[in-house]
């Protein structure tokens, strides 16, 4: 079989490109009932029979709350330049608003200082799904007051951390906490609302985002503020211009009522209006909102964060309409059924989003779950993850060479962690966590990624037995 050669000049990344890793509060912190933290919707959801794999919860998780200094030391050894973490809203404001919990806020104060001491840029996400239960009991995102509650919370963090934290994300993957939390009910708070109510919650979520942007800019000098999407991507089935246009159209189409799309969540906050195909799809279910909402909702952003795990293949139908292609039998997948291995998602995702929204892009999550274990030699060997990342990085570099402005890459995840309704079944980490002992074991991928960071990607150069195109286009 022929070989494809990747030269150092092809693989090296710009000097100012930022390499890092990401986590989320409920997935790693633990200490769920310590130091005044209030319950979140995920604390409550995990107690529901059958909601989470084997009744797992984030009560202890990776015990990062107590072990954060050790984890920062591992980050420093890895060489990451940025670390994206989220704040547990109910750790800082147990009731979601009102009385501040000084002990909870002090934890993030210490974490930020430890990161800076290690030469790592803190990258703070305000909300990564764990809504304070007290606010959910007041209606959660169905309550228009949510926008003000969220802005007040953003102001608290901006005043406390903004002298040192300059990179901020308002919300992580609204498609998930609205679509899965309030639509299908498979995530916290586990509701199945009528479509019209879910549309109200989605709208209030974006209003909350907009007000939080304002709050951060008013409290943080030189703040860089972004918004993170669970990128739903399409890639062309062939290199034809027609298939390329079909993939681009499919990436931004609103095709069903599951909320797993891009444009419904991004057009309003960037362009100031809902996409027309979504309005037509939702029809009479679409609520009416005051026109003043657009002044709240649309705020200038410094970047878009894309969480990328996969892409679907599309071709152009006879009239040019996108046609989704099934995943071929036996096609490579990760440890979860929903993730076929499609490295060119890292090419088409940044390219399509940058072309449409003209905003710099961060890859705020990207990773692979595998069923890892400690081998007889005491190490954790994860060659599938290394191969996955290797191919993804080459595709990301190709997107940048073709004009996409990509400012950084944050691997998901630094640590194995609580993977929501899958509990601890999935392992995404660069670092293995033995949850019984809380021992950390850096995986082979950790050491491999360390070389990539140190060389700015030059270590990616070499030969592949299978050309990239054969792997990325089933």
C-alpha positions in Angstrom: 0.0 0.0 0.0 1.3 3.5 -0.8 2.5 5.8 1.9 1.7 9.4 2.6 4.5 11.6 3.9 3.9 14.5 6.2 6.7 17.0 6.4 7.7 19.2 9.3 6.6 22.3 7.5 3.2 20.8 6.9 2.7 19.9 10.6 4.2 22.8 12.6 1.8 25.2 14.2 2.3 29.0 14.7 4.4 30.2 17.6 1.3 31.9 19.2 -1.0 28.9 18.9 -2.1 27.8 22.3 -2.0 24.2 23.4 -4.0 23.1 26.4 -6.5 20.8 28.1 -10.1 21.1 29.4 -12.3 19.8 32.2 -15.6 20.7 33.9 -16.4 21.2 37.5 -19.0 18.6 38.2 -17.0 16.0 36.2 -13.8 16.3 38.3 -14.2 18.3 41.5 -16.1 16.0 43.9 -16.5 17.6 47.4 -20.2 17.9 46.4 -21.3 18.4 50.0 -18.3 20.3 51.5 -17.5 23.9 52.4 -21.0 25.2 51.8 -21.6 24.1 48.3 -25.3 23.9 47.4 -26.9 21.1 45.3 -26.9 21.4 41.5 -29.4 19.8 39.1 -26.8 17.1 38.4 -26.6 16.2 42.1 -30.4 15.7 42.1 -30.5 13.9 38.7 -27.9 11.4 39.7 -30.1 10.2 42.5 -32.9 9.4 40.1 -33.1 5.6 39.6 -31.8 4.5 36.2 -30.7 8.0 35.2 -27.0 7.4 35.3 -25.0 4.3 34.6 -24.8 2.1 37.7 -26.0 5.0 39.8 -22.7 6.8 39.6 -22.5 10.5 40.6 -20.0 13.3 40.9 -20.0 13.3 44.7 -16.3 12.4 44.7 -15.3 12.2 41.0 -11.6 12.9 40.7 -11.4 14.7 44.1 -9.9 17.6 42.2 -11.2 19.9 44.9 -8.6 18.5 47.3 -6.0 17.4 44.7 -5.9 20.4 42.4 -2.3 21.2 43.2 -1.2 17.7 42.1 -3.3 18.1 39.0 -1.7 21.5 38.2 1.7 19.9 38.6 0.7 17.3 36.0 -0.4 20.0 33.7 2.9 21.8 34.1 4.8 18.7 33.3 2.6 18.2 30.2 3.6 21.7 29.1 0.1 23.0 28.5 -0.2 26.7 28.0 -3.9 27.0 28.9 -6.3 25.1 31.1 -10.1 25.4 30.6 -12.0 24.7 33.7 -15.6 25.6 34.7 -16.9 27.0 38.0 -19.5 25.2 40.0 -22.2 27.9 40.3 -23.7 26.4 43.4 -20.2 26.2 45.1 -19.9 30.0 44.7 -23.6 30.9 45.2 -25.4 28.0 46.9 -28.8 29.4 46.1 -27.8 30.6 42.7 -28.0 34.2 43.8 -27.8 36.2 46.9 -25.4 35.1 49.7 -21.9 34.4 48.5 -20.1 31.3 49.7 -16.6 32.6 50.5 -15.1 29.1 50.9 -16.3 28.0 47.5 -15.0 31.2 45.8 -11.7 30.8 47.6 -11.1 27.4 45.9 -11.2 29.0 42.4 -9.0 31.8 43.7 -6.4 29.2 44.8 -6.7 27.3 41.6 -6.1 30.4 39.4 -3.1 31.3 41.5 -1.7 27.8 41.2 -2.2 27.8 37.4 -0.4 31.2 37.0 2.5 30.0 39.2 2.8 27.1 36.9 2.9 29.4 33.8 -0.5 28.2 32.6 -3.2 30.6 31.4 -6.5 30.1 33.2 -9.5 29.8 30.8 -12.8 30.0 32.8 -16.2 28.7 31.8 -19.1 30.2 33.7 -21.6 27.4 33.1 -21.0 23.8 32.1 -24.4 22.3 32.8 -24.6 22.2 36.6 -27.3 24.7 37.3 -28.0 25.4 41.0 -31.0 23.3 42.1 -32.5 26.3 43.9 -32.8 28.2 40.5 -34.2 25.1 38.8 -36.9 25.1 41.5 -37.7 28.7 40.4 -38.2 27.6 36.8 -34.6 27.5 35.6 -34.3 28.6 32.0 -38.0 28.9 31.7 -37.8 31.9 34.0 -36.9 35.2 32.2 -35.1 36.2 35.4 -32.4 33.6 34.6 -30.7 36.2 32.4 -30.2 38.5 35.4 -29.2 35.7 37.7 -26.6 34.6 35.3 -25.3 38.1 34.8 -25.0 38.6 38.5 -23.1 35.4 38.8 -20.8 36.5 36.0 -20.1 39.7 37.8 -19.2 37.9 41.0 -16.6 35.8 39.2 -15.4 38.8 37.1 -14.8 40.9 40.2 -13.0 38.1 42.0 -10.9 36.5 39.3 -10.8 39.0 36.5 -7.6 40.6 37.6 -5.9 37.3 36.6 -8.3 35.5 34.3 -8.7 37.1 30.8 -10.1 34.2 28.8 -13.8 33.5 29.5 -16.6 31.4 28.1 -20.2 32.1 29.1 -21.9 28.8 28.4 -20.8 25.3 27.3 -23.0 23.5 24.7 -26.5 24.9 25.1 -27.7 22.3 22.6 -27.0 19.7 25.4 -28.3 21.3 28.6 -31.4 22.6 26.8 -32.0 19.8 24.2 -31.0 16.9 26.4 -32.0 18.4 29.8 -35.3 19.8 28.9 -36.2 18.1 25.6 -35.3 14.4 25.7 -34.7 14.4 29.5 -31.6 12.2 29.3 -29.6 14.9 31.1 -30.3 17.0 34.2 -32.8 18.2 35.2 -34.4 15.3 33.2 -37.5 17.1 31.9 -39.5 16.5 28.7 -41.0 19.8 28.0 -43.4 20.7 25.2 -41.5 22.2 22.2 -42.8 25.7 22.8 -41.5 25.7 26.4 -38.1 24.3 25.3 -37.9 27.2 22.8 -38.5 29.7 25.6 -35.8 28.1 27.7 -33.4 28.2 24.7 -34.1 31.9 24.2 -33.6 32.7 27.8 -30.3 30.8 27.7 -29.1 33.0 25.0 -30.3 36.1 26.8 -28.4 35.0 29.8 -25.3 34.5 27.6 -25.6 38.1 26.3 -26.0 39.6 29.7 -23.1 37.7 31.0 -20.9 39.0 28.2 -21.8 42.5 29.3 -21.2 41.7 32.9 -17.7 40.3 32.2 -16.7 43.2 30.0 -17.8 45.7 32.7 -15.8 43.9 35.5 -12.8 42.4 33.7 -10.2 44.6 32.0 -9.1 43.2 28.6 -11.5 40.3 28.9 -11.7 38.0 25.9 -15.1 36.4 25.9 -16.4 33.5 23.9 -19.3 31.0 23.5 -18.9 27.3 23.1 -21.0 25.0 20.8 -21.3 21.3 20.6 -20.4 21.5 16.9 -22.7 19.4 14.8 -20.6 18.9 11.6 -21.0 17.6 8.1 -18.2 16.7 5.8 -18.4 16.2 2.0 -18.6 12.6 0.8 -16.3 13.5 -2.1 -14.0 16.4 -3.2 -16.7 17.7 -5.6 -17.8 21.3 -5.2 -21.4 20.2 -5.0 -20.7 17.9 -2.1 -18.7 20.6 -0.4 -21.6 23.0 -0.6 -24.0 20.3 0.6 -21.8 19.7 3.7 -21.7 23.4 4.4 -25.4 23.7 4.1 -26.0 20.6 6.3 -23.7 22.0 9.0 -25.9 25.1 9.5 -29.3 23.7 8.7 -32.1 23.4 11.3 -33.5 20.0 10.3 -35.4 18.7 13.3 -36.7 19.6 16.8 -33.9 17.9 18.8 -31.9 21.2 19.0 -28.8 19.4 17.9 -27.9 22.0 15.3 -25.5 25.0 15.1 -27.3 27.9 13.6 -30.2 28.1 16.0 -27.7 28.7 18.8 -25.2 30.8 17.0 -27.0 33.0 14.5 -28.9 34.9 17.2 -25.9 35.7 19.4 -23.7 36.7 16.4 -26.1 38.0 13.8 -29.1 39.0 15.9 -31.8 36.9 14.4 -33.0 33.3 14.3 -32.3 31.2 11.1 -35.2 31.3 8.8 -35.4 27.5 8.3 -35.7 27.1 12.0 -38.6 29.6 12.2 -40.4 27.7 9.4 -39.8 24.4 11.1 -41.0 25.4 14.5 -43.9 27.4 13.0 -46.7 28.0 15.5 -44.7 26.5 18.4 -42.4 29.5 18.2 -43.1 31.9 21.2 -43.1 35.7 20.8 -40.5 37.7 22.5 -40.0 41.5 23.1 -37.9 43.1 20.4 -35.6 44.5 23.2 -34.4 40.9 23.8 -32.1 41.3 20.7 -30.2 44.1 22.4 -29.6 41.7 25.3 -28.8 38.6 23.3 -26.5 39.9 20.6 -23.2 41.0 22.1 -19.7 41.3 20.5 -17.7 38.1 20.9 -13.9 37.6 20.7 -14.1 34.0 19.6 -16.3 30.9 19.1 -15.4 27.7 20.9 -16.0 24.5 19.1 -16.3 21.1 20.8 -15.6 18.7 18.0 -15.9 14.9 18.2 -17.3 13.7 14.9 -18.8 14.6 11.6 -21.5 13.1 9.4 -20.9 12.5 5.7 -23.1 14.3 3.2 -23.5 14.4 -0.6 -25.5 16.6 -2.8 -28.8 15.2 -4.0 -30.0 15.8 -7.5 -31.3 19.2 -6.6 -28.2 20.0 -4.5 -30.0 19.3 -1.2 -27.7 17.7 1.4 -28.2 13.9 1.7 -26.8 12.2 4.8 -24.9 9.0 4.3 -25.0 6.1 6.8 -21.8 5.1 8.5 -20.5 2.1 6.6 -20.6 -1.3 8.4 -17.5 -2.0 10.4 -16.2 1.6 10.1 -13.9 2.5 13.0 -15.5 4.0 16.1 -14.4 5.1 19.5 -15.6 3.5 22.8 -19.0 5.1 22.3 -21.3 4.2 19.5 -22.0 7.8 18.5 -18.4 8.6 17.6 -17.1 7.3 14.3 -13.5 8.3 13.7 -13.6 11.2 11.4 -10.4 13.3 11.7 -11.5 15.8 8.9 -14.1 17.1 11.3 -11.2 19.2 12.6 -10.8 20.5 9.1 -14.4 21.3 8.0 -15.6 22.4 11.5 -13.1 25.4 11.9 -13.3 26.2 8.2 -17.1 26.3 8.0 -17.6 28.2 11.2 -14.9 30.8 10.4 -16.3 31.4 7.0 -19.8 31.9 8.3 -19.3 33.9 11.5 -15.9 35.6 10.8 -14.8 35.0 14.4 -11.6 33.4 15.6 -12.0 29.8 16.6 -10.8 27.8 19.6 -11.1 24.0 19.7 -12.4 23.9 23.2 -13.0 20.2 23.4 -11.8 17.3 21.3 -11.0 13.7 22.4 -11.6 10.0 22.2 -13.0 7.6 24.8 -11.3 4.3 25.1 -11.6 1.5 27.6 -8.2 2.1 29.3 -6.5 0.1 32.0 -3.2 -0.1 33.8 -1.1 -2.8 32.1 1.2 -5.3 33.7 4.1 -2.9 33.2 2.3 -0.3 35.3 1.6 2.0 32.3 -1.6 2.9 30.4 -1.2 2.3 26.7 -3.8 4.1 24.5 -2.5 3.9 20.9 -6.0 4.6 19.5 -6.1 7.9 21.2 -2.7 8.9 20.0 -3.6 8.0 16.4 -6.9 9.9 16.7 -5.2 13.0 18.0 -2.4 12.7 15.4 -4.7 12.7 12.5 -6.9 15.4 14.0 -4.0 17.8 14.5 -2.9 17.4 10.9 -6.5 18.2 9.7 -6.6 21.2 12.1 -3.3 22.5 10.6 -4.7 22.0 7.1 -7.8 24.1 8.1 -5.5 26.9 9.3 -3.4 26.8 6.1 -6.6 27.1 4.2 -7.6 30.3 6.0 -9.4 29.4 9.2 -8.2 31.5 12.1 -7.7 29.0 15.0 -6.2 30.3 18.1 -5.8 27.2 20.3 -6.6 23.6 21.0 -7.8 22.2 24.3 -7.8 18.4 24.6 -10.8 16.7 26.3 -9.9 15.7 28.8 -7.0 16.3 31.1 -8.4 13.6 33.4 -10.7 10.6 33.2 -13.9 11.8 34.8 -17.6 11.5 35.3 -19.1 11.4 31.9 -22.7 12.5 32.7 -25.3 9.8 32.1 -22.5 7.3 31.3 -21.0 7.7 34.8 -17.4 6.4 34.9 -17.8 4.0 32.1 -16.0 6.2 29.5 -12.4 7.3 29.8 -11.5 10.4 27.8 -8.5 11.5 29.8 -4.8 12.0 29.0 -4.3 11.0 32.6 -5.8 7.7 34.0 -7.7 8.0 37.3 -8.0 5.1 39.6 -11.2 6.2 41.3 -10.8 4.0 44.4 -7.3 5.2 45.3 -7.4 8.5 43.3 -4.0 7.6 41.9 -3.2 9.5 38.6 -1.3 7.6 35.9 -0.3 9.7 32.8 -1.2 7.6 29.7 1.0 7.1 26.6 -1.1 9.9 25.0 0.0 12.3 27.7 3.6 11.8 26.9 2.9 11.9 23.2 1.0 15.2 23.5 3.8 16.6 25.6 6.1 16.1 22.6 3.6 17.7 20.2 3.3 20.8 22.4 7.1 21.1 22.9 7.7 20.9 19.2 4.7 23.0 18.1 3.6 20.1 16.1 6.8 19.2 14.3 6.8 15.8 16.0 3.7 15.0 13.9 5.8 14.8 10.8 6.4 11.3 9.3 4.9 8.6 7.2 1.5 6.9 7.4 0.9 3.5 5.9 -2.7 4.6 5.1 -3.2 8.0 3.4 -5.3 10.4 5.5 -7.9 10.7 2.7 -8.6 6.9 2.8 -9.4 7.1 6.5 -11.5 10.3 6.5 -13.8 9.6 3.6 -15.8 6.4 3.9 
